[in-house]
Amino acid sequence: MCDACRDLLPGFVAGHADPAAQARVEAHLAECAGCRAEAAEWRRVADTVDAHAAARVGEL
């Protein structure tokens, strides 16, 4: 993964990036397959956490 994207990906995937950072990450992902793969992995992790949290809420 590229240094330009490393620190921004978690916030980008979570939807917490400011508009400028979001635009930078989107532009970078359009050009960098390695970072696209890393972003996909972050999304899988976020989806797993969301699914687990939803299941836990349903148990309450």
C-alpha positions as CSV (number, residue, x, y, z in Angstrom):
1,M,0.0,0.0,0.0
2,C,1.2,3.5,-0.8
3,D,2.1,6.0,2.0
4,A,-0.2,8.5,0.4
5,C,-3.2,6.4,1.2
6,R,-2.2,4.4,4.3
7,D,-3.5,6.8,7.0
8,L,-6.6,7.9,5.1
9,L,-8.1,4.5,4.2
10,P,-9.7,3.6,7.6
11,G,-11.5,6.9,7.8
12,F,-12.4,6.8,4.1
13,V,-14.0,3.4,4.4
14,A,-15.8,4.3,7.5
15,G,-17.2,7.5,5.9
16,H,-15.4,9.8,8.3
17,A,-13.0,11.4,5.8
18,D,-13.4,15.1,5.1
19,P,-14.4,15.9,1.5
20,A,-10.8,16.8,0.4
21,A,-9.4,13.6,1.8
22,Q,-12.2,11.6,0.3
23,A,-11.5,13.1,-3.1
24,R,-7.7,12.4,-2.7
25,V,-8.4,8.7,-1.8
26,E,-10.9,8.2,-4.6
27,A,-8.4,9.6,-7.1
28,H,-5.6,7.5,-5.8
29,L,-7.8,4.3,-5.7
30,A,-8.6,4.9,-9.4
31,E,-4.9,4.6,-10.2
32,C,-3.5,2.1,-7.6
33,A,-4.6,-1.5,-7.6
34,G,-2.7,-2.3,-4.4
35,C,-4.6,0.4,-2.5
36,R,-7.9,-0.7,-4.1
37,A,-7.2,-4.2,-2.7
38,E,-6.4,-2.7,0.7
39,A,-9.6,-0.6,0.7
40,A,-11.6,-3.7,-0.2
41,E,-10.0,-5.5,2.8
42,W,-10.9,-2.6,5.1
43,R,-14.5,-2.7,3.8
44,R,-14.7,-6.5,4.5
45,V,-13.5,-5.8,8.1
46,A,-16.0,-2.9,8.5
47,D,-18.8,-5.1,7.2
48,T,-17.9,-7.9,9.6
49,V,-17.8,-5.5,12.5
50,D,-21.2,-4.0,11.5
51,A,-22.8,-7.5,11.1
52,H,-21.5,-8.5,14.5
53,A,-22.7,-5.3,16.2
54,A,-26.1,-5.8,14.6
55,A,-26.3,-9.3,15.8
56,R,-25.4,-8.2,19.3
57,V,-28.0,-5.5,19.4
58,G,-30.6,-8.1,18.3
59,E,-29.6,-10.2,21.3
60,L,-30.4,-7.5,23.8
